Amino acid sequence: MFWLAPEGRRAIYITLGLATFLSLLYPLYSFPLWGLFFMVAYFFRDPERKIPEGEGLVLSPADGRIIEIGETYEDRFLKADVKKVSIFMSLFNVHVNRSPIDGKVVYRDYVKGLKKAAFRSEASDMNERAYLGIEGSIKLLLVQVAGFVARRIVTYPKVGDFIKRGDRIGIIKFGSRVELYLPKEVDLLVRVGDRVKAGETVLGVIVGDEGKDEGEEGKMA
């Protein structure tokens, strides 16, 4: 089913009202506004996703293209050597973000930064961004990074909330980037350049006993 993200309603109603009003007065001049209306509605689309079933799966938190995979030290929440996956969302991607795993939100923070292009590596440390730490069978850090065009980061869950794999957790308006910091026991199944979908694409699998624990936890929930 096709839905629209609630954050886009104001912009959609304004452009629809202006296009309708101009159509009544000057129909020929209303076409650009109708085009803008359909563009805004398309951007804020929020389609339902078929969430994969299985033990130990880590799903993509965003639609877009993987632009970076590597290892680094994460010093804000995990405080450990981790795997990092960066996903760039263009203006044409769905911008609603989803949770990669089942878990409890145990950390949340926001940094008011710059508006550099989201595909640049320095955007991770310089741009406006929101942090979400989730603890389930593993602990991971999800970072919403605003891009050059992005106007606002919205994060839904609060500290203490329990979220399910594939749940909607927020949106970044108009072009952006999402980063995922994962423990090393996650075996990644994607490569740089791959196209992914939030809540559908499996980024990796938790290996060892922790993956089994997640499956058992999901059955009890």
N, C-alpha and C positions, 0 to 999 in steps of 0.2 A: 504494500500500500504506500501511496505517496503522501508525505506530510511536509509541512513547512515549519522550520524552527521558530519558536515564539519570539526570539530576538529580532527577527526580520519583519514582524507584523507592522510595526510603525512605518518603516520605509516602504513596505508593500502598499499599505493603505494610502500613504501620501502620494506615491507615484500613480496609483490607480485613480485616486480622486482628481489629480491634476490632469491626467490623460482623458478622463471622462468629461471633465469640465471643458477642456479645450476642444474636444470632439464636438460638443454642442455648439460652440461658437465658430471655430475655424477647423473643420474636419481635416483638411489637408495638412495643417501644421501640427496635428496631434500625433502623427506617426512616430516622430522621435521619442515622445513621451511614452507611447505604447511600447516601443522597443526597450526603453529603460525599465518600464514596469516588468516586462517579461524577463529581462536580465536579472533584476533584483530577486524576483520570485525563483528563478532558476538557481541563483546563488544560495538562497536560504532553503533549498529543498532538503528534506530529511527522510530519505526512503527507509523503510523497514529492512532489516538485515537478518539473514538466516545464520544464527550463531552456531558455529561448529560444536559438536559434542565430542567428548573424549577427555582422557586424563592428562593433566600436565601441559595443556595447550596455552601458549601465550599469543594473544591475538594482536593484530595491528590496531593502534589507537586512532589512526587517521587514514583518510583516503589520500592518495598521492603517489609520489615516486621516492624510492629510497635513494638518498644522496650521500649517505655516509654510514659505514659500519666500521667499528674499531674498538680498541680497548683503551681505557683511561682510568684515572683515579677519581671517584666521585666523593667530594669532601663535605657536601651539604647535609645529606640524609643517610646514605648507605655507608659512607666513610670506609670504602673498600675499593679494590681493583675490580672493575666491572666491564661489561660489554655495552657499547653505546650504538643505538640505531637512530638515525635521523631521517625524517620523512618530510619532504617539501610538498606543500599543498598550493597549487596554482589557483587562480581565480575560477577555474572551471571545475575544480574538485568539490565534492561535498565537504563542508567544513565543520560538521558536527563530529566531535571526538567521543570515543567509547573506551570503556575500561578493558585492559588487556587480560585481567584475571579476576577471580573472586577474591575479595579481601576487604579489610577495614582501612579506612582513610585515617592514617596516624600522623600525617604531616601535611601542612599546607602553608605556602608562602607566596608573596608577590613582590616583584622588583620592577619599579618604574624605570625603564631604560630608553634606548634610542629606537629609531625606526629604520634601521638599515635593511637591505634586501635579505629576505629570510634564507635564501640559498647560500649565502656567504657563511663561512665557518665561524667568523667572529660574532655572528648574530647570537650564538649560544651564550656569550658572556656579556654582550653589550646591549642587546635589545630588551624591550619590555617583555616580561615573561612571568608565568605563573607555575608554581611547583606543586605537585601532588604526590605524596608518598603513600603507597598502598602496601599493606602487609597481609598476606594470605599464606599459602604454602611457601612462597618466597616473598622477599621484600624487593620492591622496585620503585624507581622514581620516574614519574612522567612530567615532562616540561612542555608547556604551551608557549611558543615563542612568536611574538607579533612580528610581522614583516613590514616592508616599506609602505604598503597600501593599507595594512591592517589598522583598524580604528579602535578595536576593543577586544579584550580577552574576557570570556565568561567561563567560570568554573562552577559547576553545580554542587558537588558534594562538599560537606563540611567535615572537619575532624570528628571522628567518632562514627560517621556513617558507614554502613556496610553496603558494598556495591557488588553486583554480579558481573561476570564476564560478559562483555558486550553491551552493558548499560551505557546510556548516554551520560557523559560527564562534563560536557561543555562545548563551546564553539569559539572560534576565532574569526572575527569578521574581516573578510576581504584579503585573502592571501597570507600565508603564514607557514609555520614549521612546528612539528611536534617531535620531541626527542624522548627516547626511552633508555633508561639506565638499568641494566639487568645483571643479576649475579652470574658468575661464570658457569654455573651448572645448567644454564639454559643453552641448549644446542640450537643455534640459528639455522633456519631453513631458507632464508632469503639472501639475495645478493644486491649490491649497488646497481641501480638501474631498474630493479623490479617495480612494477606497479602493484599497489596494495589497496585494500578496502578496509575501513574501520569495522571491527566486529565480525569480519568474515575471513580475512586472510590470516593464516597461521604464520606468525613470525618465527616461532621456535617452540621447542618442547623441553619441559623441565625433566632432566635426567635424574635417575636415582630414586630414593625413597620419597623425596619431596613431591615429585609428580604424582605418586600414588596418594599421598596425603591430600592433595588438592582434589583429586577425584572423589575421595571418600567424603571430604568436607562438602563438596557440591551436592552429593547424594543426600546428606543429612539436612542441608539447608531447605 
